[in-house]
Amino acid sequence: MRKLLITVALFASTALVSIGVALPASATTTGCRSGAYEGICGAMVDHEDFALAFDVQGQRVGNNTPVVGYPNLNGDPGTDFVVLPYSGGPSVMYIYAPYGSITNLCVANPAGGYSGNPGGQFGLVLRPCTGSLFQRFSQRAVGQGVYVLTSLADGRIVQSNGQGAPLTAEPLPANLTSADVWSFSR
């Protein structure tokens, strides 16, 4: 039975890599991986060749702090998030939890940008957790453990835009890219 499970796991991993979806490396802090929120604390990582994770800019705990794409580095508290289903339903919230400690700040799509974001892109930011539609995302599976994250506020998907750049909510493209798909890494 064990050989069968290992073979199935290897086949699934190989299949994802062969279609261009690499599995994310494990990272985050020890407090996140093994603390009070073990199993639901980790990093949301895209599937680009140089994978980027949800990261709180400057690890600043504050309202309207941008959520940017940054490498998924071991020990980086800026990438520690608790993924929590909203009221037990299908949508989830991403709560910033550096070192595994809840901050009560959630990733939000303010649907219209935030001050300091030239061009008025739909940049994701931290906001006090309220459970509003702006803080809830659906996770549509597009592979084993691979998801497209869609904001319930406006139906836009979460997209990575390069290292240090704000994550944005963008219209669903005709063809998904590796910057549009995400996995949860513990």
N, CA, C and O of each residue as an XYZ file, in Angstrom:
744
protein
N       0.830     -1.195      0.000
C       0.000      0.000      0.000
C       0.873      1.257      0.000
O       0.587      2.221     -0.710
N       1.940      1.236      0.804
C       2.824      2.397      0.879
C       3.466      2.688     -0.476
O       3.563      3.845     -0.884
N       3.910      1.620     -1.184
C       4.501      1.802     -2.517
C       3.489      2.435     -3.465
O       3.843      3.292     -4.276
N       2.228      2.012     -3.363
C       1.186      2.564     -4.215
C       0.997      4.054     -3.944
O       0.897      4.848     -4.879
N       0.949      4.434     -2.674
C       0.777      5.850     -2.324
C       1.954      6.684     -2.806
O       1.761      7.780     -3.333
N       3.169      6.179     -2.634
C       4.363      6.898     -3.094
C       4.325      7.039     -4.608
O       4.629      8.109     -5.137
N       3.954      5.972     -5.313
C       3.878      6.019     -6.771
C       2.832      7.040     -7.220
O       3.083      7.822     -8.137
N       1.664      7.035     -6.580
C       0.610      7.993     -6.930
C       1.085      9.421     -6.675
O       0.856     10.302     -7.504
N       1.742      9.664     -5.541
C       2.255     11.008     -5.224
C       3.294     11.450     -6.241
O       3.271     12.597     -6.690
N       4.204     10.559     -6.610
C       5.220     10.902     -7.608
C       4.584     11.173     -8.959
O       4.981     12.105     -9.658
N       3.588     10.355     -9.338
C       2.902     10.567    -10.606
C       2.209     11.930    -10.623
O       2.301     12.663    -11.608
N       1.515     12.269     -9.531
C       0.817     13.560     -9.455
C       1.803     14.710     -9.550
O       1.549     15.685    -10.257
N       2.932     14.610     -8.842
C       3.957     15.664     -8.883
C       4.532     15.789    -10.281
O       4.707     16.900    -10.781
N       4.828     14.664    -10.920
C       5.388     14.670    -12.269
C       4.396     15.269    -13.252
O       4.783     16.040    -14.130
N       3.128     14.925    -13.116
C       2.108     15.454    -14.024
C       2.019     16.965    -13.921
O       1.927     17.644    -14.944
N       2.044     17.509    -12.702
C       1.963     18.959    -12.535
C       3.180     19.652    -13.127
O       3.045     20.678    -13.794
N       4.356     19.108    -12.892
C       5.575     19.712    -13.423
C       5.567     19.635    -14.945
O       5.998     20.575    -15.612
N       5.080     18.521    -15.505
C       5.099     18.359    -16.953
C       4.144     19.323    -17.656
O       4.351     19.642    -18.826
N       3.097     19.797    -16.961
C       2.219     20.781    -17.606
C       2.638     22.212    -17.258
O       1.897     23.164    -17.507
N       3.820     22.348    -16.686
C       4.341     23.679    -16.409
C       3.960     24.228    -15.054
O       4.113     25.426    -14.816
N       3.470     23.394    -14.160
C       3.092     23.857    -12.827
C       4.022     23.190    -11.824
O       3.825     22.033    -11.451
N       5.037     23.932    -11.391
C       5.975     23.402    -10.409
C       5.367     23.496     -9.020
O       4.624     24.430     -8.717
N       5.685     22.531     -8.189
C       5.188     22.553     -6.819
C       6.001     23.537     -5.999
O       7.214     23.618     -6.191
N       5.378     24.299     -5.081
C       6.107     25.302     -4.313
C       7.006     24.658     -3.260
O       6.698     23.599     -2.714
N       8.114     25.324     -2.996
C       9.009     24.863     -1.936
C       8.445     25.293     -0.593
O       7.780     26.323     -0.486
N       8.713     24.505      0.415
C       8.268     24.846      1.766
C       9.112     25.992      2.298
O      10.332     25.990      2.135
N       8.497     26.938      2.910
C       9.186     28.063      3.541
C       8.262     28.639      4.585
O       7.268     28.000      4.932
N       8.535     29.773      5.082
C       7.863     30.498      6.162
C       8.692     30.326      7.422
O       9.794     29.781      7.374
N       8.170     30.786      8.546
C       8.919     30.703      9.797
C       8.543     29.438     10.565
O       7.498     28.835     10.322
N       9.405     29.053     11.483
C       9.137     27.884     12.323
C       7.872     28.097     13.134
O       7.090     27.161     13.303
N       7.649     29.319     13.647
C       6.444     29.619     14.424
C       5.176     29.404     13.623
O       4.152     29.004     14.176
N       5.235     29.666     12.328
C       4.075     29.461     11.460
C       3.890     27.969     11.186
O       2.778     27.450     11.284
N       4.975     27.285     10.844
C       4.888     25.862     10.484
C       4.515     24.966     11.651
O       3.858     23.944     11.454
N       4.920     25.328     12.871
C       4.704     24.407     13.987
C       4.039     25.061     15.193
O       4.036     24.486     16.282
N       3.481     26.243     15.017
C       2.848     26.945     16.129
C       1.392     26.573     16.298
O       0.950     25.509     15.864
N       0.659     27.459     16.933
C      -0.759     27.230     17.242
C      -1.603     27.012     15.985
O      -2.650     26.368     16.056
N      -1.170     27.535     14.844
C      -1.954     27.427     13.612
C      -1.316     26.450     12.625
O      -1.497     26.576     11.414
N      -0.574     25.482     13.147
C       0.074     24.464     12.325
C      -0.956     23.815     11.402
O      -2.044     23.433     11.832
N      -0.592     23.702     10.137
C      -1.489     23.102      9.154
C      -2.293     24.121      8.374
O      -2.666     23.861      7.230
N      -2.571     25.279      8.966
C      -3.303     26.327      8.232
C      -2.471     27.607      8.113
O      -2.937     28.598      7.550
N      -1.237     27.590      8.642
C      -0.329     28.730      8.513
C       0.769     28.342      7.528
O       1.391     27.287      7.655
N       0.996     29.206      6.550
C       2.006     28.940      5.533
C       2.092     30.110      4.574
O       1.754     31.241      4.921
N       2.548     29.824      3.362
C       2.720     30.862      2.351
C       1.908     30.515      1.112
O       1.830     29.352      0.717
N       1.303     31.529      0.501
C       0.648     31.367     -0.801
C       1.701     31.698     -1.846
O       2.222     32.812     -1.878
N       2.016     30.730     -2.703
C       3.125     30.844     -3.642
C       2.621     30.648     -5.059
O       1.846     29.732     -5.334
N       3.076     31.535     -5.974
C       2.681     31.374     -7.370
C       3.566     30.307     -8.021
O       4.412     29.710     -7.356
N       3.369     30.071     -9.317
C       4.069     28.982     -9.991
C       5.005     29.464    -11.089
O       5.235     28.757    -12.070
N       5.545     30.666    -10.923
C       6.523     31.153    -11.883
C       7.832     30.390    -11.686
O       8.027     29.747    -10.654
N       8.732     30.457    -12.674
C      10.034     29.797    -12.538
C      10.759     30.298    -11.294
O      11.385     29.518    -10.576
N      10.673     31.588    -11.045
C      11.221     32.201     -9.831
C      10.016     32.527     -8.959
O       9.520     33.653     -8.954
N       9.552     31.515     -8.219
C       8.286     31.610     -7.488
C       8.256     32.781     -6.510
O       9.235     33.065     -5.820
N       7.102     33.452     -6.470
C       6.878     34.563     -5.547
C       5.714     34.227     -4.627
O       4.762     33.559     -5.031
N       5.798     34.694     -3.399
C       4.778     34.437     -2.388
C       4.078     35.735     -2.004
O       4.615     36.824     -2.206
N       2.861     35.607     -1.442
C       2.233     36.751     -0.783
C       3.243     37.215      0.256
O       3.748     36.398      1.026
N       3.548     38.499      0.296
C       4.490     39.026      1.273
C       4.028     40.426      1.679
O       3.665     41.241      0.831
N       4.048     40.688      2.963
C       3.650     42.002      3.457
C       4.844     42.938      3.305
O       5.913     42.686      3.860
N       4.656     44.020      2.549
C       5.746     44.946      2.257
C       6.377     45.462      3.547
O       5.706     46.060      4.388
N       7.671     45.221      3.685
C       8.422     45.692      4.842
C       8.005     45.029      6.150
O       8.370     45.497      7.229
N       7.239     43.936      6.057
C       6.741     43.238      7.245
C       6.018     44.189      8.194
O       6.024     43.997      9.410
N       5.393     45.224      7.615
C       4.714     46.250      8.396
C       3.302     45.808      8.758
O       2.510     45.467      7.879
N       2.994     45.813     10.026
C       1.660     45.460     10.494
C       0.863     46.755     10.550
O       0.953     47.505     11.522
N       0.075     47.019      9.496
C      -0.697     48.258      9.462
C      -1.733     48.260      8.362
O      -1.587     47.578      7.348
N      -2.773     49.028      8.573
C      -3.837     49.191      7.606
C      -3.285     49.744      6.293
O      -2.472     50.669      6.295
N      -3.725     49.179      5.185
C      -3.349     49.568      3.823
C      -1.904     49.260      3.456
O      -1.395     49.803      2.475
N      -1.230     48.404      4.215
C       0.113     47.967      3.817
C      -0.026     47.095      2.570
O      -0.820     46.154      2.570
N       0.726     47.387      1.509
C       0.626     46.580      0.285
C       1.071     45.133      0.511
O       1.981     44.853      1.291
N       0.405     44.238     -0.189
C       0.819     42.834     -0.247
C       1.532     42.692     -1.591
O       0.943     42.923     -2.647
N       2.803     42.310     -1.535
C       3.655     42.264     -2.717
C       4.091     40.826     -2.993
O       3.900     39.939     -2.162
N       4.669     40.612     -4.149
C       5.266     39.322     -4.476
C       6.717     39.335     -4.055
O       7.464     40.251     -4.399
N       7.117     38.322     -3.315
C       8.509     38.242     -2.860
C       8.915     36.778     -2.800
O       8.061     35.921     -2.574
N      10.195     36.465     -2.996
C      10.615     35.057     -2.958
C      10.183     34.376     -1.655
O      10.157     34.987     -0.587
N       9.853     33.115     -1.784
C       9.391     32.305     -0.660
C      10.614     31.827      0.130
O      11.066     30.694     -0.032
N      11.140     32.708      0.985
C      12.363     32.425      1.723
C      12.070     31.819      3.081
O      11.162     32.258      3.786
N      12.836     30.817      3.441
C      12.690     30.200      4.750
C      12.977     31.240      5.827
O      14.007     31.912      5.788
N      12.062     31.370      6.789
C      12.262     32.297      7.897
C      11.765     33.702      7.658
O      11.972     34.567      8.509
N      11.107     33.975      6.517
C      10.599     35.321      6.223
C       9.202     35.471      6.822
O       8.257     34.896      6.284
N       9.032     36.224      7.918
C       7.718     36.362      8.541
C       6.725     37.129      7.675
O       5.521     37.065      7.924
N       7.199     37.850      6.669
C       6.303     38.585      5.777
C       5.454     37.674      4.909
O       4.459     38.117      4.334
N       5.841     36.384      4.806
C       5.084     35.444      3.980
C       4.171     34.538      4.803
O       3.514     33.658      4.247
N       4.122     34.739      6.110
C       3.306     33.891      6.992
C       1.844     34.335      6.975
O       1.520     35.447      7.391
N       0.969     33.459      6.491
C      -0.464     33.732      6.452
C      -1.240     32.518      6.937
O      -0.877     31.379      6.644
N      -2.303     32.768      7.673
C      -3.247     31.720      8.044
C      -4.357     31.767      7.004
O      -4.930     32.825      6.745
N      -4.661     30.613      6.408
C      -5.752     30.509      5.442
C      -6.948     29.952      6.191
O      -6.912     28.830      6.697
N      -8.009     30.749      6.257
C      -9.163     30.386      7.067
C     -10.441     30.399      6.222
O     -10.784     31.427      5.638
N     -11.144     29.267      6.153
C     -12.424     29.269      5.447
C     -13.392     30.234      6.144
O     -13.485     30.255      7.372
N     -14.104     31.023      5.349
C     -15.053     31.974      5.914
C     -16.332     31.246      6.317
O     -16.998     30.648      5.472
N     -16.672     31.293      7.584
C     -17.876     30.656      8.131
C     -18.028     29.210      7.668
O     -19.143     28.732      7.459
N     -16.905     28.519      7.511
C     -16.942     27.122      7.111
C     -17.322     26.901      5.662
O     -17.463     25.758      5.228
N     -17.489     27.970      4.910
C     -17.925     27.869      3.512
C     -16.770     27.708      2.542
O     -15.636     27.462      2.955
N     -17.052     27.844      1.262
C     -16.023     27.632      0.250
C     -15.043     28.795      0.086
O     -13.943     28.593     -0.428
N     -15.412     30.003      0.507
C     -14.473     31.121      0.358
C     -13.512     31.145      1.547
O     -13.820     30.648      2.630
N     -12.335     31.739      1.312
C     -11.305     31.794      2.348
C     -10.833     33.226      2.564
O     -11.027     34.106      1.726
N     -10.209     33.423      3.715
C      -9.569     34.697      4.043
C      -8.105     34.394      4.331
O      -7.774     33.323      4.839
N      -7.226     35.346      4.005
C      -5.794     35.207      4.262
C      -5.427     36.208      5.353
O      -5.418     37.417      5.120
N      -5.124     35.695      6.544
C      -4.834     36.536      7.703
C      -3.320     36.586      7.897
O      -2.669     35.546      8.005
N      -2.767     37.790      7.942
C      -1.331     37.945      8.148
C      -0.979     37.449      9.544
O      -1.583     37.865     10.533
N       0.016     36.543      9.615
C       0.390     35.908     10.885
C       1.901     35.738     10.996
O       2.390     34.609     10.970
N       2.662     36.846     11.122
C       4.121     36.708     11.222
C       4.508     35.854     12.420
O       3.991     36.024     13.524
N       5.433     34.930     12.172
C       5.898     33.979     13.194
C       4.745     33.161     13.761
O       4.861     32.637     14.870
N       3.641     33.036     13.038
C       2.500     32.256     13.486
C       1.576     32.977     14.438
O       0.706     32.349     15.042
N       1.741     34.296     14.591
C       0.887     35.088     15.485
C      -0.113     35.905     14.663
O       0.279     36.709     13.817
N      -1.391     35.693     14.915
C      -2.468     36.385     14.186
C      -2.397     37.896     14.446
O      -2.217     38.331     15.584
N      -2.541     38.687     13.376
C      -2.507     40.146     13.502
C      -3.887     40.783     13.404
O      -4.041     41.963     13.720
N      -4.886     40.032     12.975
C      -6.215     40.559     12.675
C      -6.189     41.517     11.480
O      -7.037     42.401     11.360
N      -5.199     41.323     10.597
C      -5.156     42.046      9.328
C      -5.257     41.015      8.212
O      -4.491     40.052      8.171
N      -6.206     41.226      7.312
C      -6.474     40.293      6.223
C      -6.107     40.908      4.871
O      -6.138     42.126      4.694
N      -5.759     40.036      3.924
C      -5.545     40.487      2.554
C      -6.892     40.958      2.030
O      -7.904     40.270      2.161
N      -6.886     42.147      1.431
C      -8.116     42.733      0.908
C      -7.899     43.266     -0.502
O      -6.814     43.737     -0.841
N      -8.933     43.184     -1.305
C      -8.964     43.782     -2.630
C      -9.873     44.996     -2.519
O     -11.093     44.864     -2.611
N      -9.289     46.191     -2.320
C     -10.137     47.367     -2.125
C     -10.887     47.803     -3.382
O     -11.591     48.813     -3.368
N     -10.737     47.043     -4.471
C     -11.471     47.306     -5.719
C     -11.382     48.768     -6.126
O     -12.374     49.494     -6.069
N     -10.225     49.188     -6.527
C     -10.051     50.552     -6.982
C      -8.685     51.094     -6.634
O      -8.407     52.275     -6.836
N      -7.837     50.237     -6.113
C      -6.484     50.663     -5.785
C      -6.396     51.264     -4.403
O      -7.374     51.272     -3.656
N      -5.240     51.760     -4.068
C      -4.990     52.401     -2.777
C      -4.062     53.571     -3.020
O      -3.383     53.621     -4.046
N      -4.023     54.508     -2.096
C      -3.178     55.682     -2.303
C      -1.730     55.240     -2.390
O      -1.297     54.367     -1.638
N      -0.997     55.823     -3.281
C       0.398     55.447     -3.484
C       0.565     54.397     -4.562
O       1.686     53.965     -4.831
N      -0.523     53.978     -5.184
C      -0.442     52.991     -6.261
C      -0.737     53.699     -7.571
O      -1.895     53.808     -7.975
N       0.321     54.189     -8.248
C       0.109     54.932     -9.493
C      -0.668     54.101    -10.514
O      -0.479     52.889    -10.617
N      -1.505     54.743    -11.233
C      -2.272     54.079    -12.274
C      -3.569     53.476    -11.766
O      -4.358     52.959    -12.556
N      -3.804     53.531    -10.460
C      -5.052     53.038     -9.904
C      -5.297     51.555    -10.093
O      -6.447     51.122    -10.175
N      -4.203     50.749    -10.164
C      -4.398     49.309    -10.276
C      -5.134     48.800     -9.051
O      -5.217     49.487     -8.033
N      -5.657     47.615     -9.154
C      -6.377     46.998     -8.051
C      -5.381     46.254     -7.174
O      -5.343     45.023     -7.181
N      -4.571     47.000     -6.413
C      -3.544     46.408     -5.571
C      -4.126     45.812     -4.303
O      -5.033     46.386     -3.700
N      -3.602     44.653     -3.894
C      -4.042     44.023     -2.664
C      -3.308     44.651     -1.482
O      -2.123     44.971     -1.570
N      -4.026     44.821     -0.387
C      -3.490     45.456      0.816
C      -3.977     44.697      2.055
O      -4.853     43.837      1.966
N      -3.398     45.029      3.198
C      -3.902     44.511      4.466
C      -4.955     45.463      5.003
O      -4.795     46.682      4.940
N      -6.026     44.904      5.528
C      -7.087     45.674      6.174
C      -7.531     44.910      7.419
O      -7.409     43.686      7.462
N      -8.049     45.617      8.439
C      -8.568     44.901      9.609
C      -9.617     43.866      9.171
O     -10.518     44.173      8.390
N      -9.484     42.643      9.685
C     -10.369     41.543      9.290
C     -11.810     41.818      9.718
O     -12.097     42.021     10.898
N     -12.708     41.819      8.728
C     -14.131     42.017      8.997
C     -14.987     40.917      8.380
O     -16.155     40.762      8.735
N     -14.410     40.156      7.462
C     -15.173     39.131      6.753
C     -15.928     39.680      5.560
O     -16.764     38.981      4.988
N     -15.651     40.922      5.170
C     -16.365     41.520      4.036
C     -15.994     40.802      2.732
O     -15.007     40.069      2.669
N     -16.799     41.028      1.707
C     -16.513     40.438      0.397
C     -15.136     40.854     -0.115
O     -14.508     40.106     -0.864
N     -14.660     42.032      0.276
C     -13.366     42.531     -0.174
C     -12.208     41.700      0.383
O     -11.090     41.776     -0.127
N     -12.472     40.904      1.435
C     -11.429     40.091      2.070
C     -11.609     38.595      1.829
O     -10.866     37.783      2.380
N     -12.583     38.230      1.015
C     -12.846     36.820      0.781
C     -12.525     36.453     -0.659
O     -12.785     37.207     -1.597
N     -11.949     35.265     -0.795
C     -11.513     34.772     -2.101
C     -11.993     33.346     -2.305
O     -12.013     32.548     -1.368
N     -12.378     33.032     -3.532
C     -12.681     31.637     -3.854
C     -11.383     31.027     -4.380
O     -10.530     31.716     -4.940
N     -11.263     29.725     -4.184
C     -10.090     28.994     -4.670
C     -10.576     27.961     -5.683
O     -11.093     26.911     -5.300
N     -10.413     28.255     -6.973
C     -10.838     27.319     -8.022
C      -9.651     26.438     -8.379
O      -8.623     26.925     -8.849
N      -9.799     25.137     -8.151
C      -8.720     24.192     -8.429
C      -8.486     24.080     -9.932
O      -9.425     23.901    -10.709
N      -7.215     24.187    -10.330
C      -6.825     23.987    -11.724
C      -5.768     22.892    -11.815
O      -5.147     22.709    -12.862
N      -5.569     22.180    -10.739
C      -4.616     21.078    -10.633
C      -4.589     20.620     -9.187
O      -5.257     21.206     -8.335
N      -3.830     19.587     -8.908
C      -3.726     19.074     -7.550
C      -3.041     20.110     -6.661
O      -1.836     20.332     -6.784
N      -3.805     20.747     -5.763
C      -3.247     21.743     -4.857
C      -2.895     23.064     -5.528
O      -2.181     23.877     -4.941
N      -3.377     23.292     -6.738
C      -3.084     24.500     -7.510
C      -4.399     25.232     -7.763
O      -5.369     24.640     -8.235
N      -4.420     26.539     -7.442
C      -5.669     27.291     -7.465
C      -5.546     28.625     -8.186
O      -4.473     29.225     -8.250
N      -6.681     29.072     -8.728
C      -6.860     30.447     -9.156
C      -7.646     31.091     -8.022
O      -8.690     30.580     -7.616
N      -7.148     32.207     -7.513
C      -7.782     32.910     -6.396
C      -8.611     34.060     -6.957
O      -8.079     34.951     -7.619
N      -9.904     34.036     -6.692
C     -10.815     35.038     -7.234
C     -11.436     35.850     -6.106
O     -11.998     35.292     -5.164
N     -11.331     37.170     -6.209
C     -11.922     38.065     -5.221
C     -13.439     38.023     -5.341
O     -13.989     38.159     -6.433
N     -14.114     37.834     -4.200
C     -15.580     37.846     -4.221
C     -16.112     39.263     -4.413
O     -17.276     39.436     -4.774
N     -15.281     40.281     -4.178
C     -15.728     41.675     -4.318
C     -16.015     42.049     -5.760
O     -16.991     42.743     -6.045
N     -15.156     41.583     -6.678
C     -15.332     42.017     -8.062
C     -15.047     40.946     -9.107
O     -15.057     41.245    -10.301
N     -14.792     39.704     -8.692
C     -14.568     38.620     -9.639
C     -13.216     38.637    -10.323
O     -12.982     37.861    -11.249
N     -12.321     39.509     -9.881
C     -10.972     39.557    -10.463
C     -10.094     38.518     -9.785
O     -10.346     38.140     -8.641
N      -9.054     38.050    -10.493
C      -8.161     37.049     -9.938
C      -6.887     37.688     -9.399
O      -6.473     38.757     -9.849
N      -6.272     37.016     -8.425
C      -5.019     37.493     -7.836
C      -3.885     37.165     -8.799
O      -3.756     36.037     -9.275
N      -3.064     38.181     -9.075
C      -1.963     38.025    -10.012
C      -0.683     38.582     -9.412
O      -0.690     39.640     -8.782
N       0.416     37.864     -9.613
C       1.741     38.325     -9.219
C       2.297     39.187    -10.344
O       2.044     38.924    -11.519
N       3.056     40.217     -9.981
C       3.563     41.156    -10.987
C       5.064     41.380    -10.914
O       5.564     42.400    -11.389
N       5.784     40.438    -10.322
C       7.236     40.562    -10.217
C       7.667     40.867     -8.793
O       6.880     41.340     -7.974
N       8.917     40.589     -8.519
C       9.451     40.748     -7.165
C       9.314     42.175     -6.661
O       9.755     43.121     -7.314
N       8.698     42.323     -5.493
C       8.536     43.626     -4.855
C       7.347     44.427     -5.354
O       6.999     45.448     -4.760
N       6.721     43.985     -6.431
C       5.563     44.696     -6.983
C       4.288     44.238     -6.279
O       4.180     43.076     -5.886
N       3.317     45.150     -6.118
C       2.050     44.767     -5.479
C       1.351     43.639     -6.236
O       1.353     43.604     -7.467
N       0.757     42.722     -5.481
C      -0.139     41.749     -6.090
C      -1.378     42.525     -6.494
O      -1.785     43.455     -5.799
N      -1.974     42.152     -7.606
C      -3.142     42.882     -8.083
C      -4.299     41.928     -8.345
O      -4.111     40.721     -8.498
N      -5.488     42.493     -8.394
C      -6.688     41.773     -8.805
C      -6.956     42.193    -10.247
O      -7.198     43.366    -10.530
N      -6.910     41.231    -11.142
C      -7.016     41.492    -12.574
C      -8.169     40.688    -13.170
O      -8.560     39.662    -12.615
N      -8.716     41.147    -14.298
C      -9.740     40.343    -14.965
C      -9.168     38.975    -15.352
O      -7.981     38.862    -15.657
N      -9.999     37.955    -15.339
C      -9.578     36.612    -15.712
C      -9.114     36.624    -17.169
O      -9.888     36.972    -18.061
N      -7.843     36.243    -17.420
C      -7.352     36.249    -18.798
C      -7.878     35.032    -19.568
O      -8.357     34.069    -18.969
N      -7.785     35.086    -20.886
C      -8.211     33.958    -21.722
C      -7.365     32.725    -21.417
O      -7.870     31.602    -21.412
N      -6.072     32.944    -21.162
C      -5.166     31.847    -20.839
C      -4.426     32.178    -19.548
O      -3.798     33.231    -19.435
N      -4.505     31.278    -18.580
C      -3.805     31.488    -17.313
C      -2.301     31.355    -17.504
O      -1.832     30.561    -18.319
N      -1.552     32.148    -16.737
C      -0.103     32.029    -16.730
C       0.329     31.555    -15.346
O      -0.499     31.433    -14.443
N       1.616     31.289    -15.179
C       2.140     30.832    -13.889
C       2.018     31.912    -12.815
O       2.096     31.598    -11.627
N       1.828     33.174    -13.199
C       1.649     34.269    -12.234
C       0.190     34.351    -11.746
O      -0.128     35.135    -10.852
N      -0.690     33.531    -12.344
C      -2.116     33.551    -12.008
C      -2.541     32.373    -11.140
O      -3.677     32.341    -10.666
N      -1.656     31.409    -10.921
C      -2.022     30.207    -10.167
C      -1.181     30.113     -8.903
O      -0.009     30.490     -8.891
N      -1.794     29.603     -7.837
C      -1.202     29.634     -6.507
C      -1.351     28.300     -5.784
O      -2.284     27.538     -6.037
N      -0.416     28.037     -4.886
C      -0.492     26.878     -4.002
C      -0.163     27.320     -2.596
O       0.544     28.306     -2.387
N      -0.686     26.577     -1.628
C      -0.403     26.849     -0.229
C       0.765     25.975      0.192
O       0.712     24.751      0.072
N       1.819     26.612      0.687
C       3.030     25.908      1.100
C       3.178     26.015      2.604
O       3.175     27.117      3.152
N       3.309     24.873      3.284
C       3.470     24.868      4.746
C       4.910     24.674      5.113
O       5.247     24.642      6.297
